[in-house]
Amino acid sequence: MTPEPLSPVDENWQRALCIVAHPDDMEFGAAAAVARWTGQGKWVGYTMVTSGEAGIDGMAPAECRTVREQEQLASA
């Protein structure tokens, strides 16, 4: 069974809010789309549900939280 192709999404909008679980989820999952949208002059905001404190092996959660939050703010 072949899946039906996706229909294009109407791009007649100016603001988007992206909600993800962890810092860097948007960069790995939708960076090209966000680059396109911001290149078109659209406003794109991010909301992260966690600080990613469990995301780096060998680093204590409190230290990891600080690193990942700083990385995300620096990339804004």
N, C-alpha and C positions, 0 to 999 in steps of 0.2 A: 504494500500500500504506500503510495507516494503522498506525502503531506501537501496540502494546498499552500501555495506561496503566500507570504505575508502581504497584507495591503499596506501601502505607504501611509504614514501618519501625517495628518494635517500639521504643517509647521506654522500656522497662523497664530502664534502665541509669543509672549515676550518674557515670561518668567517661569522658572522650573525649580522645584525643590526635590532634591535627590536624597532619599533616606536609605542608609545602608547600615549594616551591623558593625563594621570595623573600619578604622582608618585604612586607607589604601584600597578599599573595595571598589571605589569609583575609578581609581586609576587603572586597576587591572580589568575592570568589567566594562567601563564605558568612556574611557578617556577620549577616544576618537569622536564620539557623539558630543561630549561636552566641548571639545575643541571646535567642532563645527558650529555648535550653537553659540558659543561666545564669540566666534569669528563673525557670526551674523548679527552681533550686537545684543543677543539675548542675555538676561541675567540668570545665572545658575547658582543656587545655594545648596550647601551640603548639610545634612544632619547625620551624625554618627550615633548609634545607639550605645556603643561601648567605647572605651578608650583604647582598646586593643591590648590590654594589660597582660594577656596570656599569649601574645603573638610571637615572642622571640625566645627560642630555646636557650637555656643557660643564663637568662636574665631574670632577676626577681621581678614579680608583677609590678611593684611600685615604681621601680626604675624603668621598666618597659613602658608603663603608662606615660611617664614624663617624656620619654624619648618620642613615642609615637604621637603624642599631643603636640609637641614642639615641631615635629616634622610636618604635621598636617597644617598647623598655623603658618609655618614658613612657606608652604606651597600655595597658600591662598592668594 
